[in-house]
Amino acid sequence: MPEQQPTSLVRTLASSLWFPLFFILGFVLCYLLPFHAPAPHHVPVVAVGEQLAQQLDAKFAAALPGGVDVTAVPDAAAAKEAITDREAVAAYDPASGQLFYAKANGAALVQFLQQMFAPVAAATGHALTPVDLVPTAAGDVMGTGLFYLLLAMNIPPYVTVMVLLRAELTTRQKLLCLVGVGAFAAVVCYSAGRILNVIPPHPIVLLLGFMLTQAVGWTTFGLVPLVKQFIPGVAMSLFVLLSMPSSGGAIPKELVPPFFQFFHLLLPLGQAADSIRGVLYFDGARSWPGITGLAVWCAIGVGLTAATQWHAKRKRENDPEAVAEAGSYEHRDDGDAIVDPTFEPPRPAHHRTLAGTIRLAGDLPARGAVVTVTDAAGNQLARVDADTEGWYEVHDLPDRFVTVVAAAPGAAPAASRVSVPAGRSEHDFALTPTASGARR
């Protein structure tokens, strides 16, 4: 068995397990915390009559501190208008005992509203009569269909960036992939929503859904050179852990803590949910803040990508050797396909890496070459495949002499005994073709 130093084991475990541990803690804090006991927080409601509004405001303030904000309207028509204009989520008319609401704001919110106003109606001698002014589409029974369609447009762009980091593509090709994935997601999700009758027909959903995909995708892409190996945690925090509880999709935003309400119109998922809900059900009322927010996020993503591209180009021009040595996370668009590095913390100064090329006669790259490293006792320490250009790298070598063997099809293997100093050193191999290899 190859030896493994304790520090190397700790470093390997830390670099491999930090993200799943972060994921566990993030879900507990961002999902269990706001969803385990939904409660009203600053729910905007209106009541017909100034006196009743003052009474209800005092009553709710005593029973639910900070839970309900009550304002007065002159008559039932104004109460209904407050709902359809999205100024309030509920309106009560004491003359008839009617509670006006919009299921399009979330079915879970309706239950809280009925529980809150049933005693109020009984006190005025009425049975509470709920009146749904803005029902959801027939296929959206729970009122969460739009949320799940938006999830299918919110998460794939982030995943696409993670996959493209290891793809041998230019920056231009990767960005075109982001645009293509976004367009595909918008069309598929809108079509599925219409086929299942989860959303009403409105083509602007295609545009707003596409804007959501690009806001997430381009921003994640632009952040990669800035946060490097921590991009999974940063992007997951922004676009999943904080976005989903604050979006108002699974649980209406009025029923989550103020901390998550703050992010509702700050993050793209909440902006998309708010603007699309306004377009589909409320004739566009209060949709512009969300649409503007999506446009700003798209601009941020494009700006980040352009800025990091320019910075990476300048750094390569000024100090290309330092960039190559560090193994940068910067996207390049110099016409050659590149592979960005895997997510791992920067290696410490005492890390030992051996790298080099494996060539055949005539300075041709040895395709299919394999490098094997063994210690003095013959234990295998590492075995790596060279790339198509014959380049190899071996990391985490011990502080002692090792035997390095390079082999390739159609060539005689070559071996060297080397001692790798702290840091990075290079050792090239020139293999001699065998008779059968020369004939091939």
GIKA-V321051 format. One record per residue. N is the residue number from 0. OMEGA is omega in radians with two decimals (none if undefined). NEAR is the number of other C-alpha atoms within 12 Angstrom. D_CENTER is the distance of its C-alpha to the mean C-alpha in Angstrom with 1 decimal. Layout:
BEGIN
n:N omega:OMEGA near:NEAR d_center:D_CENTER
n:N omega:OMEGA near:NEAR d_center:D_CENTER
END
This chain:
BEGIN
n:0 omega:3.11 near:11 d_center:39.8
n:1 omega:3.12 near:18 d_center:38.1
n:2 omega:3.10 near:21 d_center:38.1
n:3 omega:-3.12 near:19 d_center:35.0
n:4 omega:3.13 near:16 d_center:35.2
n:5 omega:-3.13 near:11 d_center:33.8
n:6 omega:3.11 near:17 d_center:31.8
n:7 omega:3.12 near:21 d_center:30.3
n:8 omega:3.13 near:15 d_center:29.4
n:9 omega:-3.14 near:15 d_center:27.8
n:10 omega:3.14 near:21 d_center:25.8
n:11 omega:3.13 near:21 d_center:24.7
n:12 omega:-3.13 near:17 d_center:23.7
n:13 omega:-3.11 near:20 d_center:21.8
n:14 omega:-3.09 near:22 d_center:19.8
n:15 omega:-2.97 near:19 d_center:19.2
n:16 omega:-3.08 near:19 d_center:18.6
n:17 omega:-3.07 near:23 d_center:16.8
n:18 omega:3.07 near:25 d_center:13.3
n:19 omega:3.08 near:17 d_center:14.6
n:20 omega:3.06 near:16 d_center:16.6
n:21 omega:-3.14 near:23 d_center:13.9
n:22 omega:3.13 near:22 d_center:12.0
n:23 omega:-3.13 near:19 d_center:15.4
n:24 omega:-3.14 near:18 d_center:16.2
n:25 omega:3.14 near:26 d_center:12.9
n:26 omega:3.11 near:23 d_center:13.5
n:27 omega:-3.07 near:18 d_center:17.1
n:28 omega:-3.02 near:20 d_center:16.8
n:29 omega:3.11 near:29 d_center:14.2
n:30 omega:3.13 near:27 d_center:15.5
n:31 omega:-3.09 near:18 d_center:19.0
n:32 omega:-3.11 near:21 d_center:20.0
n:33 omega:-3.01 near:32 d_center:19.4
n:34 omega:-3.00 near:28 d_center:20.1
n:35 omega:-3.14 near:16 d_center:23.1
n:36 omega:-3.14 near:13 d_center:25.6
n:37 omega:-3.13 near:25 d_center:24.6
n:38 omega:-3.11 near:30 d_center:27.1
n:39 omega:3.07 near:37 d_center:27.8
n:40 omega:3.12 near:29 d_center:26.9
n:41 omega:3.10 near:27 d_center:28.6
n:42 omega:-3.13 near:38 d_center:28.9
n:43 omega:3.08 near:32 d_center:30.8
n:44 omega:3.08 near:39 d_center:33.9
n:45 omega:3.10 near:44 d_center:37.2
n:46 omega:3.13 near:43 d_center:40.7
n:47 omega:3.13 near:34 d_center:43.8
n:48 omega:-3.11 near:24 d_center:46.3
n:49 omega:-3.09 near:19 d_center:46.2
n:50 omega:3.13 near:18 d_center:47.9
n:51 omega:-3.14 near:28 d_center:45.7
n:52 omega:3.12 near:30 d_center:42.6
n:53 omega:3.13 near:20 d_center:44.0
n:54 omega:-3.14 near:21 d_center:45.0
n:55 omega:3.14 near:34 d_center:41.6
n:56 omega:3.11 near:29 d_center:39.8
n:57 omega:-3.12 near:20 d_center:42.1
n:58 omega:-3.11 near:22 d_center:41.8
n:59 omega:3.12 near:29 d_center:38.0
n:60 omega:3.12 near:21 d_center:37.9
n:61 omega:-3.09 near:13 d_center:40.1
n:62 omega:-3.11 near:14 d_center:38.5
n:63 omega:-3.10 near:20 d_center:34.8
n:64 omega:-3.13 near:17 d_center:34.6
n:65 omega:-3.05 near:23 d_center:31.8
n:66 omega:-3.02 near:30 d_center:31.0
n:67 omega:3.04 near:34 d_center:32.6
n:68 omega:-3.05 near:31 d_center:33.6
n:69 omega:3.02 near:34 d_center:36.7
n:70 omega:-3.06 near:32 d_center:38.2
n:71 omega:2.99 near:30 d_center:41.4
n:72 omega:-3.02 near:29 d_center:42.1
n:73 omega:-3.06 near:23 d_center:45.6
n:74 omega:-3.09 near:21 d_center:45.6
n:75 omega:3.13 near:27 d_center:43.8
n:76 omega:3.11 near:19 d_center:43.0
n:77 omega:3.10 near:25 d_center:41.2
n:78 omega:3.12 near:36 d_center:39.3
n:79 omega:-3.13 near:33 d_center:38.1
n:80 omega:3.10 near:26 d_center:37.2
n:81 omega:3.12 near:33 d_center:35.0
n:82 omega:-3.07 near:38 d_center:33.0
n:83 omega:3.06 near:34 d_center:32.6
n:84 omega:3.10 near:25 d_center:31.9
n:85 omega:3.03 near:34 d_center:29.0
n:86 omega:3.13 near:29 d_center:30.9
n:87 omega:3.10 near:34 d_center:31.2
n:88 omega:3.11 near:45 d_center:29.9
n:89 omega:3.10 near:50 d_center:33.5
n:90 omega:-3.09 near:51 d_center:37.0
n:91 omega:3.09 near:48 d_center:40.2
n:92 omega:-3.09 near:38 d_center:43.7
n:93 omega:-3.12 near:36 d_center:46.4
n:94 omega:-3.10 near:21 d_center:49.1
n:95 omega:-3.07 near:22 d_center:47.7
n:96 omega:-3.11 near:28 d_center:45.3
n:97 omega:3.05 near:32 d_center:42.5
n:98 omega:3.14 near:39 d_center:38.9
n:99 omega:-3.13 near:39 d_center:36.9
n:100 omega:3.09 near:42 d_center:33.2
n:101 omega:3.11 near:39 d_center:30.4
n:102 omega:3.13 near:34 d_center:28.7
n:103 omega:3.08 near:44 d_center:26.1
n:104 omega:3.13 near:47 d_center:24.8
n:105 omega:-3.11 near:39 d_center:24.1
n:106 omega:-3.12 near:30 d_center:26.6
n:107 omega:-3.13 near:30 d_center:26.0
n:108 omega:-3.12 near:35 d_center:27.2
n:109 omega:-3.13 near:35 d_center:30.4
n:110 omega:3.12 near:25 d_center:31.6
n:111 omega:-3.12 near:27 d_center:31.3
n:112 omega:3.13 near:43 d_center:33.2
n:113 omega:3.10 near:30 d_center:36.0
n:114 omega:-3.11 near:19 d_center:36.4
n:115 omega:-3.00 near:29 d_center:36.7
n:116 omega:3.09 near:36 d_center:39.2
n:117 omega:3.08 near:25 d_center:41.3
n:118 omega:3.13 near:20 d_center:43.5
n:119 omega:3.11 near:31 d_center:43.7
n:120 omega:3.14 near:28 d_center:45.1
n:121 omega:-3.14 near:19 d_center:47.5
n:122 omega:3.12 near:15 d_center:48.8
n:123 omega:3.07 near:19 d_center:49.8
n:124 omega:-3.13 near:14 d_center:51.5
n:125 omega:2.90 near:21 d_center:48.9
n:126 omega:-3.08 near:21 d_center:46.7
n:127 omega:-3.14 near:27 d_center:43.1
n:128 omega:3.12 near:24 d_center:42.4
n:129 omega:3.12 near:27 d_center:38.7
n:130 omega:-3.12 near:26 d_center:38.3
n:131 omega:-3.13 near:26 d_center:35.0
n:132 omega:-3.09 near:28 d_center:35.0
n:133 omega:3.12 near:31 d_center:31.6
n:134 omega:3.08 near:30 d_center:31.0
n:135 omega:3.08 near:30 d_center:27.9
n:136 omega:-3.03 near:26 d_center:28.3
n:137 omega:-3.11 near:20 d_center:30.6
n:138 omega:-3.12 near:20 d_center:28.1
n:139 omega:-3.03 near:26 d_center:25.7
n:140 omega:-3.09 near:20 d_center:27.8
n:141 omega:-3.14 near:27 d_center:25.4
n:142 omega:-3.12 near:34 d_center:23.8
n:143 omega:-3.08 near:32 d_center:20.3
n:144 omega:3.13 near:34 d_center:20.2
n:145 omega:-3.13 near:46 d_center:18.4
n:146 omega:-3.09 near:39 d_center:15.5
n:147 omega:3.02 near:27 d_center:15.1
n:148 omega:3.13 near:39 d_center:15.5
n:149 omega:3.07 near:51 d_center:12.7
n:150 omega:3.14 near:34 d_center:10.4
n:151 omega:3.05 near:32 d_center:11.5
n:152 omega:-3.08 near:44 d_center:10.6
n:153 omega:-3.04 near:45 d_center:7.2
n:154 omega:-3.10 near:35 d_center:5.6
n:155 omega:3.11 near:37 d_center:8.0
n:156 omega:3.08 near:43 d_center:7.4
n:157 omega:3.13 near:40 d_center:4.4
n:158 omega:3.14 near:29 d_center:7.1
n:159 omega:3.11 near:33 d_center:9.7
n:160 omega:3.14 near:39 d_center:9.3
n:161 omega:3.14 near:33 d_center:9.6
n:162 omega:-3.09 near:24 d_center:12.6
n:163 omega:3.12 near:34 d_center:14.1
n:164 omega:3.13 near:39 d_center:14.4
n:165 omega:-3.12 near:22 d_center:17.2
n:166 omega:3.12 near:21 d_center:18.7
n:167 omega:-3.11 near:21 d_center:22.0
n:168 omega:3.02 near:24 d_center:21.3
n:169 omega:3.11 near:25 d_center:22.0
n:170 omega:-3.14 near:35 d_center:19.5
n:171 omega:-3.14 near:24 d_center:21.0
n:172 omega:3.12 near:24 d_center:20.5
n:173 omega:-3.14 near:34 d_center:16.9
n:174 omega:3.05 near:32 d_center:16.3
n:175 omega:3.06 near:20 d_center:18.5
n:176 omega:3.10 near:28 d_center:16.5
n:177 omega:3.11 near:39 d_center:13.4
n:178 omega:3.14 near:28 d_center:15.9
n:179 omega:3.11 near:21 d_center:17.4
n:180 omega:3.13 near:35 d_center:14.5
n:181 omega:3.12 near:38 d_center:13.6
n:182 omega:3.12 near:28 d_center:17.3
n:183 omega:-3.13 near:24 d_center:17.7
n:184 omega:-3.12 near:35 d_center:15.0
n:185 omega:-3.12 near:34 d_center:16.6
n:186 omega:-3.11 near:27 d_center:20.1
n:187 omega:-3.10 near:22 d_center:19.5
n:188 omega:3.11 near:37 d_center:17.9
n:189 omega:3.13 near:35 d_center:20.6
n:190 omega:3.12 near:23 d_center:23.3
n:191 omega:3.12 near:24 d_center:22.3
n:192 omega:3.11 near:32 d_center:22.4
n:193 omega:-3.14 near:25 d_center:25.8
n:194 omega:3.14 near:17 d_center:27.2
n:195 omega:-3.12 near:20 d_center:26.5
n:196 omega:3.12 near:22 d_center:27.5
n:197 omega:3.13 near:30 d_center:24.4
n:198 omega:3.03 near:36 d_center:24.3
n:199 omega:-3.14 near:32 d_center:27.2
n:200 omega:3.01 near:21 d_center:27.7
n:201 omega:-3.03 near:22 d_center:26.5
n:202 omega:-3.13 near:21 d_center:25.3
n:203 omega:3.08 near:24 d_center:23.5
n:204 omega:3.09 near:39 d_center:20.6
n:205 omega:-3.11 near:31 d_center:20.1
n:206 omega:-3.12 near:28 d_center:19.8
n:207 omega:3.07 near:45 d_center:17.5
n:208 omega:3.10 near:48 d_center:15.2
n:209 omega:3.10 near:42 d_center:15.3
n:210 omega:3.09 near:43 d_center:14.6
n:211 omega:-3.13 near:52 d_center:11.4
n:212 omega:-3.10 near:48 d_center:10.2
n:213 omega:3.09 near:47 d_center:11.6
n:214 omega:3.14 near:46 d_center:10.4
n:215 omega:-3.04 near:50 d_center:6.7
n:216 omega:-3.09 near:49 d_center:8.1
n:217 omega:3.12 near:42 d_center:10.9
n:218 omega:3.08 near:42 d_center:9.6
n:219 omega:-3.14 near:46 d_center:7.4
n:220 omega:-3.14 near:48 d_center:10.6
n:221 omega:-3.13 near:42 d_center:12.8
n:222 omega:-3.04 near:36 d_center:11.5
n:223 omega:-3.13 near:38 d_center:12.3
n:224 omega:-3.10 near:31 d_center:16.0
n:225 omega:-3.07 near:25 d_center:15.9
n:226 omega:3.03 near:23 d_center:14.1
n:227 omega:-3.01 near:30 d_center:14.9
n:228 omega:-3.12 near:30 d_center:14.7
n:229 omega:-3.12 near:27 d_center:12.5
n:230 omega:3.10 near:31 d_center:9.4
n:231 omega:-3.14 near:33 d_center:7.7
n:232 omega:-3.12 near:31 d_center:8.8
n:233 omega:-3.12 near:28 d_center:8.1
n:234 omega:3.11 near:38 d_center:4.5
n:235 omega:3.12 near:33 d_center:4.3
n:236 omega:-3.07 near:30 d_center:7.1
n:237 omega:-2.90 near:35 d_center:6.4
n:238 omega:3.10 near:42 d_center:4.1
n:239 omega:-3.00 near:36 d_center:5.3
n:240 omega:3.12 near:34 d_center:8.4
n:241 omega:-3.05 near:36 d_center:9.8
n:242 omega:-3.02 near:41 d_center:8.9
n:243 omega:3.11 near:42 d_center:10.3
n:244 omega:-3.08 near:45 d_center:13.5
n:245 omega:-3.03 near:41 d_center:14.2
n:246 omega:-3.06 near:46 d_center:13.8
n:247 omega:-3.11 near:44 d_center:17.3
n:248 omega:3.13 near:39 d_center:16.6
n:249 omega:3.07 near:35 d_center:17.4
n:250 omega:3.12 near:36 d_center:19.6
n:251 omega:-3.06 near:42 d_center:21.1
n:252 omega:3.13 near:39 d_center:20.0
n:253 omega:-3.08 near:42 d_center:23.7
n:254 omega:3.09 near:40 d_center:23.6
n:255 omega:-3.11 near:38 d_center:20.9
n:256 omega:-3.12 near:32 d_center:21.9
n:257 omega:3.13 near:22 d_center:22.1
n:258 omega:-3.14 near:21 d_center:19.4
n:259 omega:3.04 near:32 d_center:16.8
n:260 omega:3.14 near:30 d_center:19.0
n:261 omega:-3.08 near:23 d_center:18.6
n:262 omega:-3.03 near:29 d_center:14.9
n:263 omega:3.13 near:36 d_center:15.7
n:264 omega:3.09 near:32 d_center:16.7
n:265 omega:-3.10 near:29 d_center:14.8
n:266 omega:-2.98 near:42 d_center:11.1
n:267 omega:-3.13 near:49 d_center:10.7
n:268 omega:3.08 near:50 d_center:10.3
n:269 omega:3.11 near:46 d_center:13.5
n:270 omega:3.12 near:44 d_center:15.1
n:271 omega:-3.14 near:52 d_center:14.7
n:272 omega:-3.09 near:51 d_center:16.1
n:273 omega:-3.11 near:45 d_center:18.8
n:274 omega:-3.13 near:41 d_center:20.0
n:275 omega:3.08 near:47 d_center:20.0
n:276 omega:3.12 near:47 d_center:21.8
n:277 omega:3.14 near:36 d_center:24.3
n:278 omega:-3.03 near:32 d_center:25.0
n:279 omega:-2.95 near:32 d_center:25.5
n:280 omega:-3.00 near:34 d_center:27.5
n:281 omega:3.11 near:29 d_center:28.9
n:282 omega:3.07 near:19 d_center:30.1
n:283 omega:-3.12 near:23 d_center:27.4
n:284 omega:3.10 near:25 d_center:28.3
n:285 omega:3.10 near:28 d_center:26.0
n:286 omega:-3.03 near:30 d_center:23.4
n:287 omega:3.08 near:22 d_center:23.8
n:288 omega:3.12 near:25 d_center:21.8
n:289 omega:3.12 near:34 d_center:18.6
n:290 omega:3.11 near:38 d_center:19.5
n:291 omega:3.13 near:25 d_center:20.2
n:292 omega:3.10 near:30 d_center:17.0
n:293 omega:3.11 near:37 d_center:15.1
n:294 omega:3.12 near:29 d_center:17.6
n:295 omega:3.12 near:26 d_center:17.2
n:296 omega:3.09 near:34 d_center:13.4
n:297 omega:3.11 near:31 d_center:14.4
n:298 omega:3.09 near:24 d_center:17.2
n:299 omega:3.14 near:26 d_center:15.2
n:300 omega:3.12 near:31 d_center:13.1
n:301 omega:-3.14 near:26 d_center:16.4
n:302 omega:3.11 near:21 d_center:18.2
n:303 omega:-3.13 near:28 d_center:16.0
n:304 omega:-3.14 near:33 d_center:16.3
n:305 omega:-3.11 near:27 d_center:20.0
n:306 omega:-3.13 near:24 d_center:20.7
n:307 omega:3.04 near:32 d_center:19.3
n:308 omega:-3.13 near:29 d_center:21.1
n:309 omega:3.14 near:21 d_center:24.3
n:310 omega:3.14 near:22 d_center:24.1
n:311 omega:3.13 near:31 d_center:23.6
n:312 omega:3.11 near:21 d_center:26.5
n:313 omega:-3.11 near:16 d_center:28.7
n:314 omega:3.11 near:20 d_center:28.2
n:315 omega:3.13 near:24 d_center:29.0
n:316 omega:-3.07 near:15 d_center:32.1
n:317 omega:-3.07 near:12 d_center:33.3
n:318 omega:-3.08 near:15 d_center:32.6
n:319 omega:-3.12 near:16 d_center:31.6
n:320 omega:3.13 near:13 d_center:32.9
n:321 omega:3.13 near:14 d_center:30.8
n:322 omega:3.14 near:21 d_center:27.6
n:323 omega:-3.12 near:18 d_center:28.6
n:324 omega:-3.07 near:16 d_center:29.7
n:325 omega:-3.06 near:19 d_center:26.5
n:326 omega:-2.95 near:25 d_center:24.2
n:327 omega:3.05 near:32 d_center:21.8
n:328 omega:-3.06 near:34 d_center:18.0
n:329 omega:3.09 near:38 d_center:19.0
n:330 omega:-3.14 near:46 d_center:18.7
n:331 omega:3.13 near:34 d_center:22.2
n:332 omega:-3.09 near:25 d_center:23.9
n:333 omega:3.11 near:18 d_center:27.5
n:334 omega:3.12 near:13 d_center:28.2
n:335 omega:3.08 near:14 d_center:27.6
n:336 omega:3.14 near:20 d_center:24.7
n:337 omega:3.06 near:26 d_center:23.0
n:338 omega:3.10 near:25 d_center:20.9
n:339 omega:-3.08 near:32 d_center:18.6
n:340 omega:3.07 near:26 d_center:19.2
n:341 omega:-3.11 near:24 d_center:17.6
n:342 omega:3.08 near:30 d_center:15.7
n:343 omega:-3.12 near:26 d_center:18.7
n:344 omega:3.08 near:24 d_center:20.3
n:345 omega:-3.09 near:21 d_center:23.1
n:346 omega:-3.12 near:24 d_center:26.3
n:347 omega:-3.05 near:17 d_center:29.2
n:348 omega:-3.08 near:12 d_center:32.3
n:349 omega:3.11 near:19 d_center:34.4
n:350 omega:-3.09 near:24 d_center:32.1
n:351 omega:-3.13 near:25 d_center:34.3
n:352 omega:3.05 near:30 d_center:33.2
n:353 omega:-3.12 near:33 d_center:35.5
n:354 omega:3.11 near:32 d_center:34.7
n:355 omega:-3.13 near:26 d_center:36.8
n:356 omega:3.07 near:32 d_center:37.9
n:357 omega:-3.04 near:42 d_center:40.0
n:358 omega:3.01 near:36 d_center:42.4
n:359 omega:3.09 near:32 d_center:45.3
n:360 omega:-3.09 near:19 d_center:48.6
n:361 omega:3.11 near:13 d_center:48.3
n:362 omega:3.08 near:17 d_center:45.0
n:363 omega:3.10 near:19 d_center:43.0
n:364 omega:3.14 near:28 d_center:39.7
n:365 omega:-3.12 near:37 d_center:40.2
n:366 omega:-3.13 near:25 d_center:37.9
n:367 omega:-3.11 near:24 d_center:36.9
n:368 omega:3.13 near:35 d_center:37.9
n:369 omega:3.11 near:34 d_center:37.2
n:370 omega:3.11 near:38 d_center:37.6
n:371 omega:-3.13 near:32 d_center:38.7
n:372 omega:3.11 near:39 d_center:39.3
n:373 omega:3.09 near:30 d_center:41.8
n:374 omega:-3.06 near:26 d_center:43.5
n:375 omega:-3.13 near:19 d_center:47.3
n:376 omega:-3.14 near:14 d_center:47.6
n:377 omega:3.12 near:18 d_center:45.9
n:378 omega:3.14 near:18 d_center:42.7
n:379 omega:3.13 near:22 d_center:39.7
n:380 omega:-3.11 near:28 d_center:37.2
n:381 omega:3.05 near:30 d_center:34.8
n:382 omega:-3.08 near:24 d_center:34.7
n:383 omega:3.06 near:25 d_center:32.5
n:384 omega:3.04 near:27 d_center:32.6
n:385 omega:3.13 near:29 d_center:33.2
n:386 omega:-3.07 near:23 d_center:31.3
n:387 omega:3.09 near:18 d_center:33.1
n:388 omega:3.13 near:19 d_center:34.6
n:389 omega:-3.10 near:31 d_center:36.0
n:390 omega:3.11 near:29 d_center:33.7
n:391 omega:3.05 near:38 d_center:33.0
n:392 omega:3.08 near:31 d_center:31.5
n:393 omega:-3.08 near:33 d_center:32.3
n:394 omega:3.02 near:29 d_center:30.7
n:395 omega:3.10 near:34 d_center:31.9
n:396 omega:-3.10 near:38 d_center:35.6
n:397 omega:-3.13 near:32 d_center:38.3
n:398 omega:3.09 near:21 d_center:40.8
n:399 omega:-3.14 near:17 d_center:43.6
n:400 omega:3.08 near:20 d_center:45.1
n:401 omega:3.10 near:28 d_center:43.3
n:402 omega:-3.11 near:30 d_center:44.3
n:403 omega:-3.12 near:39 d_center:42.0
n:404 omega:3.07 near:34 d_center:42.9
n:405 omega:-3.13 near:42 d_center:41.7
n:406 omega:3.13 near:36 d_center:42.5
n:407 omega:3.10 near:32 d_center:41.9
n:408 omega:3.09 near:24 d_center:43.4
n:409 omega:-3.13 near:22 d_center:46.8
n:410 omega:3.08 near:30 d_center:47.3
n:411 omega:3.14 near:26 d_center:49.0
n:412 omega:3.10 near:26 d_center:46.6
n:413 omega:-3.11 near:26 d_center:46.9
n:414 omega:3.09 near:23 d_center:46.6
n:415 omega:3.06 near:23 d_center:46.4
n:416 omega:-3.02 near:19 d_center:46.7
n:417 omega:2.99 near:26 d_center:44.6
n:418 omega:-3.05 near:26 d_center:43.6
n:419 omega:3.09 near:29 d_center:40.2
n:420 omega:3.09 near:22 d_center:40.2
n:421 omega:-3.12 near:20 d_center:37.3
n:422 omega:-3.03 near:24 d_center:34.6
n:423 omega:3.07 near:25 d_center:34.6
n:424 omega:-3.08 near:22 d_center:37.6
n:425 omega:3.10 near:23 d_center:38.4
n:426 omega:-3.10 near:29 d_center:40.8
n:427 omega:3.11 near:29 d_center:41.5
n:428 omega:3.02 near:35 d_center:43.4
n:429 omega:-3.08 near:29 d_center:45.8
n:430 omega:3.12 near:33 d_center:46.7
n:431 omega:3.13 near:26 d_center:49.9
n:432 omega:3.03 near:26 d_center:49.8
n:433 omega:-3.12 near:18 d_center:52.0
n:434 omega:3.14 near:12 d_center:54.7
n:435 omega:3.11 near:12 d_center:52.6
n:436 omega:3.14 near:17 d_center:49.6
n:437 omega:3.13 near:16 d_center:51.8
n:438 omega:3.10 near:9 d_center:53.2
n:439 omega:none near:10 d_center:49.7
END
